[in-house]
Amino acid sequence: MALRDKYNYAIQTAKSLGMQGGAEERDGKLHFKGTVATQDQANKIWDAIKTIPSWSQEVVADVRATGPAQATQPAERTYTVKSGDTLSRIAKEMLGDSNAYMDIFNANKDQLTDPNMIKPGQVLKIPTPAHK
């Protein structure tokens, strides 16, 4: 049971993500085998396993995603600012509501400090429209 204890964090991570399968100690190795819904969940389990530096000598893992291979999130949309643009105009064009300019501002706080100060050439992230 020593390896199950050593890799308890990874086992608990797998359980919390609803992995169908388990972790079994045999032949001096911990065998992780199971499925989860998404590749992101499988990656989280792998990340948890890899927190132990000696994992490659102690773990045999087969953790697979059963869901679609591509991400379920839509690709991030962007908009390149043109001369004369305002966040309100971009919001109207991209989100259908000029009052949604603060949504664009908030999504781009890494490069904007004032919603009235945008520059041509800036590439802004356009958030997914809020459903009302």
DSSP file (Angstrom, degrees, kcal/mol; ACC not computed):
  #  RESIDUE AA STRUCTURE BP1 BP2  ACC     N-H-->O    O-->H-N    N-H-->O    O-->H-N    TCO  KAPPA ALPHA  PHI   PSI    X-CA   Y-CA   Z-CA
    1    1 A M     >        0   0    0      0, 0.0     4,-2.1     0, 0.0     5,-0.2   0.000 360.0 360.0 360.0  -2.4    0.0    0.0    0.0
    2    2 A A  H  >  +     0   0    0      1,-0.2     4,-2.5     2,-0.2     5,-0.1   0.896 360.0  47.4 -60.1 -42.3    3.0    2.3    0.1
    3    3 A L  H  > S+     0   0    0      2,-0.2     4,-2.5     1,-0.2    -1,-0.2   0.881 108.5  54.6 -69.3 -36.6    2.6    3.6   -3.4
    4    4 A R  H  4 S+     0   0    0      2,-0.2    -1,-0.2     1,-0.2     7,-0.2   0.905 112.3  45.0 -61.3 -39.6   -1.2    4.2   -3.0
    5    5 A D  H >< S+     0   0    0     -4,-2.1     3,-1.5     1,-0.2     4,-0.3   0.926 112.3  50.8 -67.5 -44.2   -0.3    6.4    0.0
    6    6 A K  H 3< S+     0   0    0     -4,-2.5     3,-0.3     1,-0.3    -2,-0.2   0.870 118.2  38.2 -61.4 -37.6    2.5    8.1   -1.9
    7    7 A Y  T 3X S+     0   0    0     -4,-2.5     4,-2.3     1,-0.2     3,-0.3   0.036  78.1 121.3-103.2  25.1    0.2    8.9   -4.8
    8    8 A N  H <> S+     0   0    0     -3,-1.5     4,-3.0     1,-0.2     5,-0.2   0.873  71.6  57.2 -56.9 -39.4   -2.9    9.7   -2.7
    9    9 A Y  H  > S+     0   0    0     -3,-0.3     4,-2.2    -4,-0.3    -1,-0.2   0.921 109.3  44.9 -58.5 -44.3   -3.1   13.2   -4.1
   10   10 A A  H  > S+     0   0    0     -3,-0.3     4,-2.4    38,-0.3    -1,-0.2   0.891 113.4  50.4 -67.1 -39.3   -3.3   11.8   -7.7
   11   11 A I  H  X S+     0   0    0     -4,-2.3     4,-2.3     2,-0.2    -2,-0.2   0.923 112.3  46.7 -64.6 -43.7   -5.9    9.1   -6.6
   12   12 A Q  H  X S+     0   0    0     -4,-3.0     4,-2.7     2,-0.2    -2,-0.2   0.874 110.6  53.1 -66.4 -36.8   -8.0   11.8   -4.9
   13   13 A T  H  X S+     0   0    0     -4,-2.2     4,-1.5    -5,-0.2    -2,-0.2   0.934 109.6  48.7 -61.1 -46.0   -7.7   14.0   -8.0
   14   14 A A  H  <>S+     0   0    0     -4,-2.4     5,-2.7     1,-0.2    -2,-0.2   0.911 112.6  48.2 -61.2 -43.1   -8.9   11.1  -10.2
   15   15 A K  H ><5S+     0   0    0     -4,-2.3     3,-1.7     1,-0.2    -1,-0.2   0.923 109.1  52.6 -63.0 -43.7  -11.9   10.5   -7.8
   16   16 A S  H 3<5S+     0   0    0     -4,-2.7    -1,-0.2     1,-0.3    -2,-0.2   0.784 109.1  50.5 -65.4 -25.3  -12.9   14.1   -7.7
   17   17 A L  T 3<5S-     0   0    0     -4,-1.5    20,-0.4    -3,-0.2    -1,-0.3   0.380 117.6-113.3 -92.5   3.7  -12.9   14.2  -11.5
   18   18 A G  T < 5 -     0   0    0     -3,-1.7    -3,-0.2     1,-0.2    -2,-0.1   0.816  44.4-174.2  73.6  30.8  -15.1   11.1  -11.6
   19   19 A M      < -     0   0    0     -5,-2.7     2,-0.8    -6,-0.1    17,-0.2  -0.395  20.0-139.0 -61.4 130.5  -12.6    8.8  -13.3
   20   20 A Q  E    S+A   35   0A   0     15,-2.9    15,-2.0    -2,-0.1     2,-0.3  -0.843  75.7  34.7 -89.9 111.4  -14.1    5.5  -14.1
   21   21 A G  E    S-A   34   0A   0     -2,-0.8     2,-0.3    13,-0.2    13,-0.2  -0.993  78.2-125.8 142.9-147.9  -11.4    2.9  -13.2
   22   22 A G  E     -A   33   0A   0     11,-2.6    11,-2.6    -2,-0.3     2,-0.5  -0.982  16.2 -89.7-175.9-173.7   -8.9    2.9  -10.4
   23   23 A A  E     -A   32   0A   0     -2,-0.3     2,-0.4     9,-0.2     9,-0.2  -0.990  36.7-176.5-124.8 124.2   -5.4    2.6   -9.1
   24   24 A E  E     -A   31   0A   0      7,-2.5     7,-3.5    -2,-0.5     2,-0.6  -0.976  20.1-138.5-127.8 133.7   -4.0   -0.8   -8.2
   25   25 A E  E     +A   30   0A   0     -2,-0.4     2,-0.3     5,-0.2     5,-0.2  -0.807  41.7 141.7 -92.2 121.0   -0.6   -1.6   -6.8
   26   26 A R  E >   +A   29   0A   0      3,-2.6     3,-1.8    -2,-0.6    -2,-0.1  -0.977  58.2  12.6-157.3 149.1    1.1   -4.7   -8.3
   27   27 A D  T 3  S-     0   0    0     -2,-0.3     3,-0.1     1,-0.3    -1,-0.0   0.798 128.2 -60.4  55.3  32.7    4.6   -5.8   -9.3
   28   28 A G  T 3  S+     0   0    0      1,-0.2     2,-0.3     0, 0.0    -1,-0.3   0.606 119.4  95.5  75.8  10.9    6.1   -2.9   -7.4
   29   29 A K  E <  S-A   26   0A   0     -3,-1.8    -3,-2.6    -5,-0.0     2,-0.6  -0.921  74.6-121.9-130.9 157.6    4.2   -0.3   -9.5
   30   30 A L  E     -Ab  25  59A   0     28,-3.2    30,-2.5    -2,-0.3     2,-0.7  -0.899  26.3-153.4 -99.2 118.3    1.0    1.7   -9.2
   31   31 A H  E     -Ab  24  60A   0     -7,-3.5    -7,-2.5    -2,-0.6     2,-0.6  -0.837   9.0-168.9 -98.3 111.8   -1.2    1.0  -12.2
   32   32 A F  E     +Ab  23  61A   0     28,-2.7    30,-2.6    -2,-0.7     2,-0.4  -0.881  16.5 163.8 -97.1 122.6   -3.6    3.9  -13.0
   33   33 A K  E     +Ab  22  62A   0    -11,-2.6   -11,-2.6    -2,-0.6     2,-0.3  -0.976  18.1  90.8-143.8 129.7   -6.3    2.9  -15.5
   34   34 A G  E     -Ab  21  63A   0     28,-2.4    30,-2.2    -2,-0.4     2,-0.3  -0.982  53.6 -98.9 171.5-178.2   -9.5    4.6  -16.3
   35   35 A T  E     -Ab  20  64A   0    -15,-2.0   -15,-2.9    -2,-0.3     2,-0.3  -0.944  21.5-173.1-129.2 149.4  -11.5    7.1  -18.3
   36   36 A V  E     - b   0  65A   0     28,-2.5    30,-2.8    -2,-0.3    31,-0.4  -0.855  36.4-109.2-131.4 169.1  -12.7   10.7  -17.7
   37   37 A A  S    S+     0   0    0    -20,-0.4    30,-1.7    -2,-0.3     2,-0.3   0.874  92.6  29.5 -71.5 -38.4  -15.0   12.9  -19.8
   38   38 A T  S  > S-     0   0    0     28,-0.2     4,-1.8    27,-0.1     5,-0.1  -0.839  70.0-123.6-127.7 159.6  -12.5   15.4  -21.1
   39   39 A Q  H  > S+     0   0    0     29,-0.4     4,-2.6    -2,-0.3     5,-0.2   0.841 113.1  60.8 -65.2 -33.6   -8.8   15.7  -22.1
   40   40 A D  H  > S+     0   0    0      2,-0.2     4,-1.8     1,-0.2    -1,-0.2   0.904 104.8  48.0 -60.6 -41.3   -8.5   18.5  -19.6
   41   41 A Q  H  > S+     0   0    0      2,-0.2     4,-1.9     1,-0.2    -2,-0.2   0.915 110.6  50.9 -65.4 -42.8   -9.5   16.2  -16.8
   42   42 A A  H  X S+     0   0    0     -4,-1.8     4,-2.3     1,-0.2    -2,-0.2   0.907 109.2  51.7 -60.4 -41.5   -7.1   13.5  -18.0
   43   43 A N  H  X S+     0   0    0     -4,-2.6     4,-2.7     1,-0.2    -1,-0.2   0.878 106.2  54.2 -63.3 -37.8   -4.3   16.2  -18.0
   44   44 A K  H  X S+     0   0    0     -4,-1.8     4,-2.0     2,-0.2    -1,-0.2   0.892 108.6  48.8 -64.2 -38.7   -5.2   17.2  -14.4
   45   45 A I  H  X S+     0   0    0     -4,-1.9     4,-2.4     2,-0.2    -2,-0.2   0.933 111.7  49.0 -65.6 -44.8   -4.8   13.6  -13.3
   46   46 A W  H  X S+     0   0    0     -4,-2.3     4,-2.5     1,-0.2    -2,-0.2   0.914 109.5  52.6 -59.6 -42.6   -1.4   13.4  -15.1
   47   47 A D  H  < S+     0   0    0     -4,-2.7     4,-0.2     1,-0.2    -1,-0.2   0.898 109.5  49.5 -60.1 -40.1   -0.3   16.6  -13.5
   48   48 A A  H >< S+     0   0    0     -4,-2.0     3,-1.1     1,-0.2   -38,-0.3   0.901 110.5  49.7 -66.5 -41.1   -1.2   15.2  -10.1
   49   49 A I  H >< S+     0   0    0     -4,-2.4     3,-1.5     1,-0.2    -2,-0.2   0.917 106.7  56.7 -60.7 -42.7    0.8   12.0  -10.8
   50   50 A K  T 3< S+     0   0    0     -4,-2.5    -1,-0.2     1,-0.3    -2,-0.2   0.458  81.2  85.5 -75.3   0.3    3.8   14.1  -11.9
   51   51 A T  T <  S+     0   0    0     -3,-1.1    -1,-0.3    -4,-0.2    -2,-0.1   0.706  79.4  74.5 -70.9 -16.5    4.0   15.9   -8.6
   52   52 A I  S X  S-     0   0    0     -3,-1.5     3,-2.0    -4,-0.2     4,-0.2  -0.873  81.0-146.7 -96.4 117.1    6.0   13.0   -7.3
   53   53 A P  T 3  S+     0   0    0      0, 0.0     3,-0.5     0, 0.0    -1,-0.1   0.795  96.0  50.6 -55.9 -31.9    9.5   13.2   -8.9
   54   54 A S  T >> S+     0   0    0      1,-0.2     3,-1.5     2,-0.1     4,-0.9   0.219  74.4 116.2 -91.8  17.0   10.0    9.4   -9.2
   55   55 A W  H X>  +     0   0    0     -3,-2.0     4,-2.4     1,-0.3     3,-0.8   0.836  65.9  62.4 -55.6 -37.1    6.6    8.9  -10.9
   56   56 A S  H 34 S+     0   0    0     -3,-0.5    -1,-0.3     1,-0.3    -2,-0.1   0.760 109.0  41.4 -67.3 -22.6    8.2    7.5  -14.1
   57   57 A Q  H <4 S+     0   0    0     -3,-1.5    -1,-0.3     1,-0.1    -2,-0.2   0.618 124.2  37.2 -92.1 -14.6    9.7    4.6  -12.3
   58   58 A E  H << S+     0   0    0     -4,-0.9   -28,-3.2    -3,-0.8     2,-0.4   0.598 104.1  66.1-115.0 -14.6    6.7    3.9  -10.1
   59   59 A V  E  <  -b   30   0A   0     -4,-2.4     2,-0.5   -30,-0.2   -28,-0.2  -0.927  44.3-172.7-122.7 135.4    3.5    4.5  -12.2
   60   60 A V  E     -b   31   0A   0    -30,-2.5   -28,-2.7    -2,-0.4     2,-0.4  -0.991  27.8-176.4-115.8 117.2    2.0    2.8  -15.2
   61   61 A A  E     +b   32   0A   0     -2,-0.5     2,-0.3   -30,-0.2   -28,-0.2  -0.940  28.9 174.7-127.5 140.0   -0.9    4.9  -16.3
   62   62 A D  E     +b   33   0A   0    -30,-2.6   -28,-2.4    -2,-0.4     2,-0.6  -0.777  20.6 161.7-136.9  88.6   -3.6    4.7  -18.9
   63   63 A V  E     -b   34   0A   0     -2,-0.3     2,-0.3   -30,-0.2   -28,-0.2  -0.954  14.5-177.7-115.1 118.4   -6.0    7.6  -18.4
   64   64 A R  E     -b   35   0A   0    -30,-2.2   -28,-2.5    -2,-0.6     2,-0.4  -0.863  25.4-128.1-121.9 150.7   -8.2    8.4  -21.4
   65   65 A A  E     -b   36   0A   0     -2,-0.3   -28,-0.2   -30,-0.2   -27,-0.1  -0.799  11.9-167.3 -93.1 135.6  -10.8   11.0  -22.3
   66   66 A T        +     0   0    0    -30,-2.8   -29,-0.2    -2,-0.4   -28,-0.2   0.605  63.1  83.1 -95.7 -13.7  -14.1    9.7  -23.6
   67   67 A G  S    S-     0   0    0    -30,-1.7   -29,-0.1   -31,-0.4    -2,-0.1  -0.042  97.4 -53.7 -81.0-173.8  -15.4   13.1  -24.8
   68   68 A P        -     0   0    0      0, 0.0   -29,-0.4     0, 0.0    -1,-0.2  -0.263  45.7-128.3 -62.2 147.9  -14.7   14.9  -28.1
   69   69 A A  S    S+     0   0    0     -3,-0.1     2,-0.1   -31,-0.1   -30,-0.1   0.875  88.5  68.3 -67.0 -38.6  -11.0   15.5  -28.9
   70   70 A Q  S    S-     0   0    0      1,-0.1   -31,-0.1     2,-0.0     0, 0.0  -0.442  99.7 -89.5 -83.5 158.8  -11.4   19.2  -29.5
   71   71 A A        -     0   0    0      1,-0.1    -1,-0.1    -2,-0.1     4,-0.1  -0.297  24.1-139.7 -62.7 146.9  -12.2   21.7  -26.8
   72   72 A T  S    S+     0   0    0     -4,-0.1    -1,-0.1    -3,-0.1    -2,-0.0   0.628  80.4  89.9 -84.1 -13.1  -15.8   22.3  -26.1
   73   73 A Q  S    S-     0   0    0      1,-0.1     3,-0.1     3,-0.0    -2,-0.1  -0.624  87.5-111.6 -80.8 140.8  -15.2   26.0  -25.7
   74   74 A P        -     0   0    0      0, 0.0     3,-0.1     0, 0.0    -1,-0.1  -0.363  44.0 -88.9 -66.5 153.3  -15.4   28.1  -28.9
   75   75 A A        -     0   0    0      1,-0.1     2,-0.2    -4,-0.1     0, 0.0  -0.311  52.9 -95.7 -60.6 145.2  -12.1   29.6  -30.1
   76   76 A E        -     0   0    0     -3,-0.1     2,-0.3     1,-0.1    -1,-0.1  -0.431  39.0-139.4 -66.6 132.7  -11.4   32.9  -28.6
   77   77 A R  E     -C  126   0B   0     49,-0.7    49,-2.8    -2,-0.2     2,-0.3  -0.689  20.9-171.2 -92.0 148.1  -12.5   35.8  -30.9
   78   78 A T  E     -C  125   0B   0     -2,-0.3     2,-0.4    47,-0.2    47,-0.2  -0.894  12.2-155.5-133.1 164.8  -10.3   38.9  -31.3
   79   79 A Y  E     -C  124   0B   0     45,-2.0    45,-3.3    -2,-0.3     2,-0.6  -0.988  13.5-140.3-142.1 130.4  -10.7   42.3  -32.9
   80   80 A T  E     -C  123   0B   0     -2,-0.4    43,-0.2    43,-0.2    42,-0.1  -0.836  30.0-120.9 -93.9 121.2   -7.8   44.5  -34.2
   81   81 A V        -     0   0    0     41,-3.0    40,-3.0    -2,-0.6     2,-0.3  -0.347  28.5-160.7 -64.6 134.0   -8.5   48.1  -33.3
   82   82 A K    >   -     0   0    0     38,-0.2     3,-2.1    39,-0.1    -1,-0.0  -0.759  36.3 -77.3-110.3 160.9   -8.7   50.5  -36.3
   83   83 A S  T 3  S+     0   0    0     -2,-0.3     3,-0.1     1,-0.3    -1,-0.1  -0.330 119.8  21.7 -56.2 131.7   -8.4   54.3  -36.4
   84   84 A G  T 3  S+     0   0    0      1,-0.3    -1,-0.3    -3,-0.0     2,-0.0   0.317  91.6 137.2  91.4  -7.9  -11.6   55.9  -35.1
   85   85 A D    <   -     0   0    0     -3,-2.1     2,-0.3     4,-0.1    -1,-0.3  -0.347  32.2-169.2 -69.9 151.4  -12.8   52.8  -33.2
   86   86 A T     >  -     0   0    0     -3,-0.1     4,-2.5     1,-0.1     5,-0.2  -0.923  35.9-114.2-129.6 159.7  -14.3   53.0  -29.7
   87   87 A L  H  > S+     0   0    0     28,-0.5     4,-2.8    -2,-0.3     5,-0.2   0.871 118.8  55.1 -61.6 -34.8  -15.1   50.1  -27.4
   88   88 A S  H  > S+     0   0    0      2,-0.2     4,-2.3     1,-0.2    -1,-0.2   0.923 108.9  46.3 -63.0 -43.7  -18.8   51.0  -27.8
   89   89 A R  H  > S+     0   0    0      2,-0.2     4,-2.3     1,-0.2    -2,-0.2   0.908 114.1  48.0 -65.2 -41.7  -18.6   50.7  -31.6
   90   90 A I  H  X S+     0   0    0     -4,-2.5     4,-3.3     2,-0.2     5,-0.4   0.912 111.4  51.0 -64.6 -42.1  -16.6   47.4  -31.3
   91   91 A A  H  X>S+     0   0    0     -4,-2.8     4,-2.4     1,-0.2     6,-1.3   0.901 110.6  48.8 -61.5 -41.6  -19.2   46.1  -28.8
   92   92 A K  H  X5S+     0   0    0     -4,-2.3     4,-0.8     4,-0.3    -1,-0.2   0.924 117.6  41.1 -63.1 -44.6  -22.0   47.0  -31.1
   93   93 A E  H  <5S+     0   0    0     -4,-2.3    -2,-0.2    -5,-0.2    -1,-0.2   0.918 127.3  29.6 -70.4 -45.2  -20.3   45.3  -34.1
   94   94 A M  H  <5S+     0   0    0     -4,-3.3    -3,-0.2    -5,-0.2    -2,-0.2   0.807 135.5  23.5 -90.0 -31.4  -19.0   42.2  -32.3
   95   95 A L  H  <5S-     0   0    0     -4,-2.4    -3,-0.2    -5,-0.4    -2,-0.1   0.491  96.6-120.9-115.8  -7.4  -21.6   41.6  -29.5
   96   96 A G  S  <<S+     0   0    0     -4,-0.8     2,-0.3    -5,-0.7    -4,-0.3   0.613  88.3  83.5  78.9  11.3  -24.7   43.4  -30.9
   97   97 A D    >   -     0   0    0     -6,-1.3     3,-2.0     1,-0.1    -2,-0.1  -0.867  59.6-160.0-151.9 110.9  -24.9   45.8  -27.9
   98   98 A S  G >  S+     0   0    0     -2,-0.3     3,-1.1     1,-0.3    -7,-0.2   0.788  93.8  65.6 -63.4 -25.3  -22.9   49.0  -27.6
   99   99 A N  G >  S+     0   0    0      1,-0.3     3,-0.6     2,-0.1    -1,-0.3   0.571  83.9  75.9 -72.2  -6.9  -23.4   48.9  -23.8
  100  100 A A  G X>  +     0   0    0     -3,-2.0     4,-1.3     1,-0.2     3,-1.0   0.287  60.1 108.8 -85.0  11.2  -21.3   45.7  -23.6
  101  101 A Y  H <> S+     0   0    0     -3,-1.1     4,-2.4     1,-0.3    -1,-0.2   0.833  72.2  58.2 -58.6 -31.9  -18.2   47.8  -24.0
  102  102 A M  H <> S+     0   0    0     -3,-0.6     4,-3.0     1,-0.2    -1,-0.3   0.814  98.9  58.9 -69.4 -28.1  -17.2   47.2  -20.4
  103  103 A D  H <> S+     0   0    0     -3,-1.0     4,-1.7     2,-0.2    -1,-0.2   0.919 109.2  44.2 -63.0 -42.2  -17.3   43.4  -21.1
  104  104 A I  H  X S+     0   0    0     -4,-1.3     4,-0.7     2,-0.2    -2,-0.2   0.927 113.7  50.6 -66.9 -44.5  -14.6   44.0  -23.7
  105  105 A F  H >< S+     0   0    0     -4,-2.4     3,-1.2     1,-0.2     7,-0.2   0.938 110.9  48.5 -57.6 -48.0  -12.7   46.3  -21.4
  106  106 A N  H >< S+     0   0    0     -4,-3.0     3,-0.9     1,-0.3    -1,-0.2   0.833 108.4  54.1 -64.2 -32.6  -12.8   43.8  -18.5
  107  107 A A  H 3< S+     0   0    0     -4,-1.7    -1,-0.3     1,-0.2    -2,-0.2   0.637 114.2  42.9 -74.0 -13.1  -11.6   41.0  -20.8
  108  108 A N  T XX  +     0   0    0     -3,-1.2     3,-2.3    -4,-0.7     4,-2.0   0.035  67.8 124.1-123.3  26.2   -8.6   43.1  -21.8
  109  109 A K  T <4  +     0   0    0     -3,-0.9    -1,-0.1     1,-0.3    -2,-0.1   0.698  66.2  72.9 -62.4 -16.9   -7.4   44.5  -18.5
  110  110 A D  T 34 S+     0   0    0      1,-0.2    -1,-0.3    -3,-0.2    -2,-0.1   0.737 117.9  16.1 -67.6 -20.6   -4.0   43.0  -19.2
  111  111 A Q  T <4 S+     0   0    0     -3,-2.3     2,-0.4     1,-0.1    -2,-0.2   0.498 118.5  68.6-129.0  -9.3   -3.5   45.7  -21.9
  112  112 A L     <  +     0   0    0     -4,-2.0    -1,-0.1    -7,-0.2     6,-0.1  -0.927  38.1 170.7-116.4 139.0   -6.1   48.4  -21.2
  113  113 A T  S    S+     0   0    0     -2,-0.4    -1,-0.1     1,-0.3    -4,-0.1   0.508  77.5  31.8-115.4 -12.7   -6.2   50.8  -18.2
  114  114 A D    >   -     0   0    0      3,-0.3     3,-2.1     1,-0.1    -1,-0.3  -0.975  68.9-139.1-147.4 127.9   -9.0   53.1  -19.4
  115  115 A P  T 3  S+     0   0    0      0, 0.0   -28,-0.5     0, 0.0     3,-0.1   0.688 106.0  55.1 -63.2 -15.7  -12.0   52.1  -21.6
  116  116 A N  T 3  S+     0   0    0      1,-0.2     2,-0.5   -30,-0.1     0, 0.0   0.396  94.8  74.9 -94.7   3.0  -11.6   55.4  -23.5
  117  117 A M    <   +     0   0    0     -3,-2.1     2,-0.3     2,-0.0    -3,-0.3  -0.706  55.7 140.9-121.6  80.0   -7.9   54.8  -24.4
  118  118 A I        -     0   0    0     -2,-0.5    -6,-0.0   -33,-0.2   -31,-0.0  -0.885  33.7-148.5-114.7 153.5   -7.6   52.2  -27.2
  119  119 A K    >   -     0   0    0     -2,-0.3     3,-2.0   -36,-0.1   -38,-0.3  -0.929  25.5 -98.4-124.1 143.2   -5.0   52.4  -30.0
  120  120 A P  T 3  S+     0   0    0      0, 0.0   -38,-0.2     0, 0.0     3,-0.1  -0.306 109.9  32.1 -54.7 138.9   -5.1   51.3  -33.6
  121  121 A G  T 3  S+     0   0    0    -40,-3.0     2,-0.1     1,-0.4   -39,-0.1   0.124  83.6 130.7  97.8 -20.2   -3.3   48.0  -33.9
  122  122 A Q    <   -     0   0    0     -3,-2.0   -41,-3.0   -42,-0.1     2,-0.7  -0.431  52.9-140.1 -65.3 140.0   -4.2   46.6  -30.5
  123  123 A V  E     -C   80   0B   0    -43,-0.2     2,-0.4    -3,-0.1   -43,-0.2  -0.914  22.3-163.6-105.5 112.6   -5.7   43.1  -30.6
  124  124 A L  E     -C   79   0B   0    -45,-3.3   -45,-2.0    -2,-0.7     2,-0.3  -0.752  18.4-124.6-100.7 140.5   -8.6   42.8  -28.2
  125  125 A K  E     -C   78   0B   0     -2,-0.4   -47,-0.2   -47,-0.2   -18,-0.1  -0.655  22.2-147.3 -76.7 135.8  -10.1   39.7  -26.9
  126  126 A I  E     -C   77   0B   0    -49,-2.8   -49,-0.7    -2,-0.3   -22,-0.1  -0.931  15.3-138.6-107.6 115.3  -13.9   39.6  -27.5
  127  127 A P        -     0   0    0      0, 0.0     3,-0.1     0, 0.0   -23,-0.1  -0.240  29.4 -91.0 -70.3 161.2  -15.8   37.8  -24.8
  128  128 A T        -     0   0    0      1,-0.1   -33,-0.1   -54,-0.1   -52,-0.0  -0.545  55.6 -99.4 -67.2 133.4  -18.6   35.4  -25.4
  129  129 A P        -     0   0    0      0, 0.0     2,-0.2     0, 0.0    -1,-0.1  -0.264  37.7-114.3 -58.3 139.4  -21.9   37.5  -25.3
  130  130 A A        -     0   0    0     -3,-0.1     2,-0.5     1,-0.1     0, 0.0  -0.527  26.5-124.8 -72.3 138.7  -23.7   37.2  -22.1
  131  131 A H              0   0    0     -2,-0.2    -1,-0.1     1,-0.1     0, 0.0  -0.756 360.0 360.0 -88.1 128.4  -27.1   35.4  -22.4
  132  132 A K              0   0    0     -2,-0.5    -1,-0.1     0, 0.0    -2,-0.0   0.406 360.0 360.0-105.9 360.0  -29.9   37.6  -21.0
